[in-house]
């Protein structure tokens, strides 16, 4: 099954096509297109959509409609946000759209916009306590949560295009009016400090809060930060962008002309006009609320809408399958599903849990290991090991940072191709460089890889248990429970246990058991 999401925003309109696997309710994007239409141009003055902005937007919707027809898309989910929501002539515009394209858009309220954007990000990041923001062309949405429960939703008219037009419409680089531009930035700075909420306004009462953000401006800033740092992993999802880096980026971009910014590939001409305004919004939000870091999410409102759509297919298939388009429901029970998904995890072998409890592996290594175990069956049938590696790097894995994801991928590849791991790791030296002895990337890869190999064997035998472990002399005694119907030769197991001894610097004594009877030592 296929579905399309059309996201009509203040600055741009986006189409994303998804493949849906109904059996497991999974959905994956296979095509996306974004066109900058500036629908909200000059709305800060008149609260009206300009006729030329409406015309070029309708032409883009026709273009998207053709793609949808060619692709034989069964379901279309069209929605509009702040640009249409705030326009006094929105009814005239939406009527024209429906008459000329056959597509009926649903206007999301500011609360719905914030909620669905948060749900889209939550599904892939699973962060229980966070301040989430979505920075668009016309508005800034904020969602504060504790233990996945929404405590506060705030929508502010602080979009990057809206504020660019509000504060910089009278400044021109052609006249080299540097003084005028500086005054405009000062006015923007003061306006944002006054308009952005405080922690008290948001009801933030705990310290362990993670700042999470989405939006085109934020993605562009993150890509530019990666370019400056020569970051080895070309991945934005779950990227850590810190306040000091934003300060450096701010100094870089403010010294450039719009033309010079447009020449930077990772920003481009479409974003060059508004990037500095958007940067100010993010920078001052972090400053006012005292955040030193933020996590970038590439998933937001479109993924939140798809989550809702796929869930509704499962719960009421007939009513949805019989309609070409559907209205979007504001449904807070979605949040409960997100919470359930974020807490679900594989049941780990007793042996692996014992390694943590006996402090043979630390919590950092254990967290990567329990994620890596999930991917053992997913990569077993892939022929290309390089393909496996890049597949693992591309996956959106909740509660894992980029360094941990590289270690996870290297550990899984090391099971069958240990010789290529060192070569692959060279490309990620800056990420794997140890910031403490306990977190030496190469050593962790060895530990996780050998544990994963034991997990593979556990599929063929009944269980492995640690009977005794003496930390002083680093001696471990384990029992290996066999299944009746499975014959396991000792050679492979001995080799793995010998490597386990070397990597963890321990000595191992083991016994085989079957039907509670000692059969071999």
QUIWO-V254401 format. One record per pair of residues at least 24 apart in sequence whose ideal C-beta (glycine too) atoms are under 7 Angstrom apart, sorted by sequence separation. I is the first residue (numbers start at 0). J is the second residue. D is the distance in whole Angstrom. If there is no record, write none. Layout:
[[I;J;D] [I;J;D]]
This chain:
[[11;35;5] [12;36;5] [116;140;6] [136;160;4] [137;161;5] [224;248;6] [388;412;5] [420;444;7] [10;35;6] [11;36;6] [34;59;5] [77;102;5] [79;104;5] [117;142;4] [134;159;6] [136;161;7] [162;187;6] [223;248;6] [344;369;7] [347;372;7] [387;412;6] [405;430;6] [460;485;6] [77;103;7] [78;104;6] [252;278;7] [307;333;6] [310;336;7] [370;396;6] [405;431;7] [459;485;5] [10;37;6] [75;102;7] [77;104;5] [78;105;5] [79;106;5] [80;107;6] [113;140;4] [306;333;7] [345;372;6] [460;487;6] [77;105;7] [79;107;7] [112;140;6] [220;248;6] [345;373;5] [384;412;6] [402;430;5] [459;487;6] [9;38;6] [10;39;7] [78;107;5] [109;138;7] [113;142;5] [249;278;6] [370;399;6] [401;430;6] [402;431;7] [9;39;4] [248;278;7] [475;505;5] [477;507;6] [479;509;6] [481;511;6] [483;513;7] [109;140;7] [384;415;7] [413;444;6] [473;504;6] [474;505;7] [479;510;7] [481;512;7] [80;112;5] [384;416;5] [473;505;4] [474;506;5] [475;507;5] [476;508;5] [477;509;5] [478;510;5] [479;511;5] [480;512;5] [481;513;5] [245;278;7] [249;282;6] [378;411;6] [473;506;6] [479;512;7] [157;191;7] [406;440;6] [410;444;5] [414;448;6] [478;512;6] [384;419;7] [388;423;6] [409;444;5] [413;448;4] [60;96;6] [64;100;5] [245;281;7] [367;403;5] [371;407;5] [456;492;6] [157;194;6] [245;282;5] [370;407;6] [374;411;6] [406;443;5] [410;447;4] [414;451;6] [48;86;5] [57;95;6] [61;99;7] [64;102;6] [114;152;7] [406;444;6] [410;448;5] [414;452;6] [46;85;7] [47;86;6] [53;92;5] [57;96;6] [61;100;6] [113;152;5] [155;194;6] [226;265;5] [367;406;6] [371;410;6] [456;495;7] [42;82;7] [46;86;7] [47;87;6] [48;88;6] [60;100;5] [223;263;7] [245;285;7] [367;407;5] [371;411;6] [411;451;7] [46;87;5] [47;88;5] [113;154;6] [406;447;7] [410;451;6] [53;95;7] [57;99;6] [60;102;6] [110;152;5] [223;265;5] [453;495;6] [39;82;4] [42;85;7] [57;100;7] [153;196;6] [222;265;4] [223;266;6] [242;285;5] [452;495;5] [12;56;6] [38;82;5] [42;86;7] [48;92;5] [109;154;3] [219;265;7] [449;495;7] [12;59;5] [219;266;5] [153;201;7] [242;290;7] [14;63;4] [242;291;5] [449;498;6] [151;201;5] [241;291;6] [242;292;7] [449;499;5] [151;202;5] [219;270;5] [241;292;5] [14;66;7] [85;137;7] [150;202;5] [239;292;6] [240;293;5] [449;502;5] [16;70;6] [81;135;6] [216;270;7] [80;135;7] [82;137;5] [141;196;7] [215;270;7] [219;274;6] [239;294;6] [240;295;6] [16;72;6] [81;137;4] [341;397;6] [446;502;6] [81;138;4] [159;216;5] [216;273;7] [237;294;6] [238;295;4] [445;502;5] [446;503;7] [5;63;6] [143;201;5] [216;274;6] [220;278;6] [143;202;6] [141;201;7] [143;203;6] [145;205;7] [235;295;6] [236;296;7] [216;277;3] [220;281;7] [236;297;5] [235;297;5] [3;67;5] [217;281;6] [1;70;6] [3;72;5] [212;281;7] [1;71;7] [2;72;7] [5;75;7] [1;72;5] [2;73;7] [7;78;7] [9;80;7] [130;201;7] [1;73;6] [2;74;4] [3;75;5] [4;76;5] [5;77;4] [6;78;7] [7;79;4] [8;80;5] [9;81;5] [0;73;6] [3;76;7] [7;80;7] [9;82;4] [130;203;7] [2;76;6] [8;82;6] [221;295;5] [210;285;7] [363;438;6] [7;83;6] [361;437;6] [371;447;6] [375;451;6] [81;158;7] [128;205;6] [218;295;7] [130;208;6] [134;212;7] [217;295;6] [128;207;6] [129;208;6] [135;214;6] [218;297;7] [364;443;6] [368;447;5] [372;451;7] [375;454;7] [128;208;5] [129;209;5] [130;210;5] [131;211;5] [132;212;5] [133;213;5] [134;214;4] [210;290;4] [367;447;6] [371;451;6] [375;455;7] [128;209;7] [133;214;6] [212;293;5] [129;211;5] [134;216;5] [210;292;7] [211;293;7] [364;446;6] [368;450;6] [372;454;6] [126;209;5] [134;217;6] [210;293;4] [211;294;5] [212;295;6] [213;296;5] [364;447;6] [172;256;5] [210;294;7] [212;296;7] [126;211;6] [172;257;6] [209;294;6] [211;296;6] [213;299;4] [360;446;6] [124;211;6] [191;279;6] [195;283;6] [187;276;7] [191;280;6] [195;284;6] [197;287;7] [198;288;6] [120;211;6] [188;279;7] [192;283;6] [187;279;6] [191;283;5] [195;287;5] [120;213;6] [188;283;7] [192;287;6] [7;104;6] [39;136;6] [116;213;6] [39;137;5] [351;450;7] [350;453;7] [351;454;7] [348;454;6] [357;465;7] [163;272;6] [348;457;5] [163;273;5] [357;468;5] [353;465;5] [123;236;7] [124;237;7] [160;273;5] [163;276;4] [349;462;6] [350;463;4] [159;273;4] [162;276;5] [350;464;6] [349;464;6] [350;465;7] [159;276;5] [43;161;5] [159;277;4] [39;160;6] [43;164;6] [159;280;7] [39;161;6] [43;165;5] [37;160;7] [41;164;7] [157;280;6] [11;136;7] [9;135;6] [10;136;3] [8;135;5] [9;136;4] [8;136;6] [9;137;3] [139;280;6] [134;277;6] [359;503;6] [134;280;6] [134;281;7] [9;158;5] [10;160;4] [9;160;6] [9;161;7] [132;284;7] [234;392;7] [236;395;5] [232;392;7] [239;400;7] [237;400;6] [238;401;7] [237;401;7] [133;299;6] [133;300;7] [234;401;7] [232;401;5] [124;294;7] [124;296;6] [123;296;7] [232;405;7] [123;298;5] [120;296;4] [122;298;7] [120;298;5] [119;298;5] [120;299;6] [119;299;5] [122;302;7] [119;300;6] [119;301;7] [116;299;4] [119;302;3] [116;300;4] [119;303;3] [122;306;6] [115;300;5] [118;303;4] [149;334;7] [116;303;6] [119;306;7] [147;334;6] [112;300;7] [115;303;3] [118;306;6] [115;304;6] [147;337;7] [147;338;4] [115;307;7] [147;341;7] [231;426;6] [232;427;7] [231;427;5] [231;429;6] [232;430;7] [231;430;6] [114;329;7] [118;333;5] [122;337;6] [118;334;7] [121;337;5] [125;341;4] [111;329;5] [122;340;7] [118;337;6] [107;327;7] [103;324;6] [105;326;5] [105;327;5] [78;304;7] [76;304;5] [76;308;6] [35;269;5] [77;324;7] [75;323;6] [75;324;5] [76;325;7] [78;327;6] [123;395;5] [125;397;4] [124;397;6] [125;398;5] [123;397;6] [26;305;5] [26;309;6] [24;309;5] [15;301;5] [17;305;6] [24;313;6] [19;309;6] [21;312;7] [6;300;6] [6;301;5] [4;301;5] [4;304;6] [4;305;6] [2;305;7] [2;308;6]]
